[in-house]
């Protein structure tokens, strides 16, 4: 079985840039053509802002502003895709949940890991808040444990 993903080719500045990540390619397609071009020329063709400015007939500061706006939009698009992916995928297999509520440390850590990105966004990078959210998550798992009735076989 092959683990290859579908590559996407972008033509930019007379060259072809191949993006192997489907998710990144989809996010790049959400950008305007100008923003996409700036990102691809800067990060794949390795041109500096001043060189990009000369290429586009824009001042370096304008290119820098547009590059930062493009990166912000790209990040937002990638986060949206991650959120959609998490909503589509089942949270856990039943066995993982069952092990977590019976006190299995590895399963509890898997629950925390699965929610890591969400907790990171909620905490805004605040370490104390992140720790409190992780504690709350584990408390909810333990509370669920008290209400849990295993399926009859």
C-alpha positions as CSV (number, residue, x, y, z in Angstrom):
1,X,0.0,0.0,0.0
2,X,1.4,3.4,-1.0
3,X,1.3,6.4,1.5
4,X,1.8,8.9,-1.3
5,X,-0.4,11.9,-1.4
6,X,-1.5,13.8,-4.4
7,X,1.0,16.6,-5.3
8,X,-0.1,20.0,-6.6
9,X,1.9,22.0,-9.1
10,X,1.8,25.8,-9.0
11,X,3.3,27.9,-11.8
12,X,5.1,30.9,-10.4
13,X,7.7,33.3,-11.9
14,X,8.2,31.0,-14.9
15,X,8.9,28.0,-12.6
16,X,6.9,25.1,-11.3
17,X,6.6,24.7,-7.5
18,X,5.4,21.2,-6.4
19,X,3.5,21.1,-3.1
20,X,3.3,17.5,-1.7
21,X,0.9,18.3,1.1
22,X,-2.7,18.2,0.0
23,X,-3.7,20.3,3.0
24,X,-1.2,23.0,2.3
25,X,-2.1,23.1,-1.4
26,X,-5.8,23.5,-0.6
27,X,-4.9,26.3,1.9
28,X,-2.8,28.0,-0.8
29,X,-5.6,27.8,-3.3
30,X,-7.8,29.8,-0.8
31,X,-5.3,32.8,-1.1
32,X,-5.6,35.4,-3.8
33,X,-3.2,34.8,-6.7
34,X,-1.0,37.7,-5.5
35,X,-0.7,36.4,-1.9
36,X,-0.1,32.8,-3.1
37,X,2.6,34.0,-5.5
38,X,4.4,35.9,-2.7
39,X,4.3,32.9,-0.4
40,X,5.6,30.5,-3.1
41,X,8.3,32.9,-4.4
42,X,9.5,33.7,-0.9
43,X,9.5,30.2,0.7
44,X,9.9,27.9,-2.2
45,X,12.0,29.9,-4.7
46,X,13.9,31.5,-1.7
47,X,13.7,35.1,-3.0
48,X,14.0,37.9,-0.4
49,X,11.3,40.6,0.0
50,X,13.4,43.2,-1.9
51,X,13.8,40.7,-4.8
52,X,10.1,40.0,-4.8
53,X,9.4,43.7,-4.8
54,X,11.6,44.2,-7.9
55,X,9.8,41.3,-9.6
56,X,6.3,42.7,-8.8
57,X,7.2,46.4,-9.1
58,X,6.3,47.0,-5.5
59,X,8.3,48.4,-2.5
60,X,9.9,45.9,-0.1
61,X,7.7,47.2,2.7
62,X,4.5,46.4,0.6
63,X,5.8,42.9,-0.1
64,X,6.5,42.4,3.6
65,X,3.0,43.5,4.5
66,X,1.4,41.3,1.9
67,X,3.6,38.4,2.9
68,X,2.6,38.7,6.5
69,X,-1.1,39.1,5.6
70,X,-0.8,36.0,3.4
71,X,0.8,34.0,6.2
72,X,-1.9,35.0,8.6
73,X,-4.6,33.9,6.1
74,X,-2.7,30.7,5.3
75,X,-2.6,29.9,9.0
76,X,-6.3,30.6,9.4
77,X,-7.1,28.3,6.4
78,X,-5.0,25.5,7.8
79,X,-6.6,25.8,11.2
80,X,-10.1,25.7,9.6
81,X,-9.1,22.5,7.8
82,X,-7.7,21.0,11.1
83,X,-11.0,21.9,12.9
84,X,-13.1,20.4,10.1
85,X,-10.9,17.3,10.1
86,X,-11.3,16.9,13.9
87,X,-15.1,17.2,13.5
88,X,-15.2,14.6,10.8
89,X,-12.9,12.0,12.5
90,X,-14.3,10.1,15.4
91,X,-12.8,11.4,18.6
92,X,-11.5,8.0,19.7
93,X,-12.0,4.4,19.2
94,X,-14.3,3.0,21.9
95,X,-11.5,0.9,23.4
96,X,-9.4,4.0,24.1
97,X,-12.2,5.8,25.9
98,X,-13.0,2.6,27.9
99,X,-9.3,2.3,28.9
100,X,-9.1,6.0,29.8
101,X,-12.2,5.9,32.1
102,X,-10.8,2.9,33.9
103,X,-7.7,4.8,34.7
104,X,-5.2,3.6,32.0
105,X,-2.5,6.3,32.0
106,X,-1.5,5.8,28.3
107,X,-5.2,6.2,27.2
108,X,-5.6,9.3,29.4
109,X,-2.4,10.7,27.8
110,X,-3.9,9.9,24.4
111,X,-7.1,11.9,25.4
112,X,-4.8,14.9,26.3
113,X,-2.8,14.6,23.1
114,X,-5.9,14.5,21.0
115,X,-7.1,17.7,22.6
116,X,-3.7,19.4,22.7
117,X,-4.3,21.8,19.7
118,X,-7.7,22.8,21.0
119,X,-6.4,23.4,24.5
120,X,-3.5,25.4,23.1
121,X,-5.9,27.7,21.2
122,X,-8.2,28.0,24.2
123,X,-5.3,28.9,26.5
124,X,-3.9,31.5,24.2
125,X,-0.4,30.2,25.0
126,X,-0.8,30.8,28.7
127,X,0.9,27.9,30.5
128,X,-1.2,28.2,33.6
129,X,-4.4,28.2,31.7
130,X,-3.2,25.2,29.6
131,X,-2.5,23.2,32.7
132,X,-5.9,24.1,34.2
133,X,-7.7,23.0,31.0
134,X,-5.8,19.7,30.9
135,X,-6.7,19.1,34.6
136,X,-10.4,19.9,33.7
137,X,-10.2,17.5,30.8
138,X,-8.9,14.7,33.0
139,X,-11.5,15.5,35.7
140,X,-14.2,15.2,33.1
141,X,-12.8,11.8,32.1
142,X,-12.8,10.7,35.7
143,X,-16.3,12.0,36.3
144,X,-17.5,10.1,33.2
145,X,-15.9,7.1,34.8
146,X,-18.3,7.4,37.8
147,X,-21.3,7.4,35.5
148,X,-20.0,4.7,33.1
149,X,-21.8,1.4,32.8
150,X,-19.9,-1.1,30.7
151,X,-21.9,-2.7,27.9
152,X,-23.3,-6.1,28.8
153,X,-21.9,-9.0,26.8
